[in-house]
Amino acid sequence: MEGVQLWPIVGLAFGSVLGVAGAFGGFGAFVLVLVLGLLGFLAGRAIQGDLDLSDLFTRRT
């Protein structure tokens, strides 16, 4: 799928889901969807290899 930019579509879908959660579930549902979406995004980036989580979990002395 070279040349196809999916990020605008992903952003549109995520924004729509946040809007629906906020409209029907209130602020708590909005925040829950936002946090879970962010965690899913970070997990996907880590699985794809674009994000190195070892930097976050290693101690520096």
N, C-alpha and C positions, 0 to 999 in steps of 0.2 A: 504494500500500500504506500509506496513511495510517492511523495508529492501531495498526499491527502492530509490535511491538517485536521486532526480530531479534537484538539484541545478546545476550540470554540464550541464544538458540539457538546463536549463533556461539561464545559462551563455552563452552557445553556441548560442542560439537563439537571445539573446539580443546583443551579439557581432556581429552577422550577420546583424541584423537590423541596428546597428550603422554603420557598414561598407557600407551597401547599401545607407544609408542616407548620409554618407560622400562622397561616390563616385558620386552619382547622384544629391544630393542637395547642396553640398558644406559644408563649415564649419558651417554655420548658422543652417542648417538642422541637422547636427551632434550634435551640442550643444542642440538644441531643443529636439531631441529624447533622449539624455542623461539626461536632466533635467526632462522631463516627465516620463521617465523610473524610475528615482530615486524617484520621487514623488509617482508613482504607487507602487513601492516596499515598501516605508514607509507606505503608506495607507494600503496595504495588510497586513503588519506586525502588524499595529495597530488594524485592524479589527480582525485578528487572535488572538490577545491578547499577542503577543510577544514583543510589544513595548508600553510603557506607555508614552503617549504624555503629560500627565499632568505635568511631570517634565520640559518640555520645555516651558510651558505656564503659570507656576505659578511664582509669584514674591517672591523673597527671600529678607528679610530685615535684 
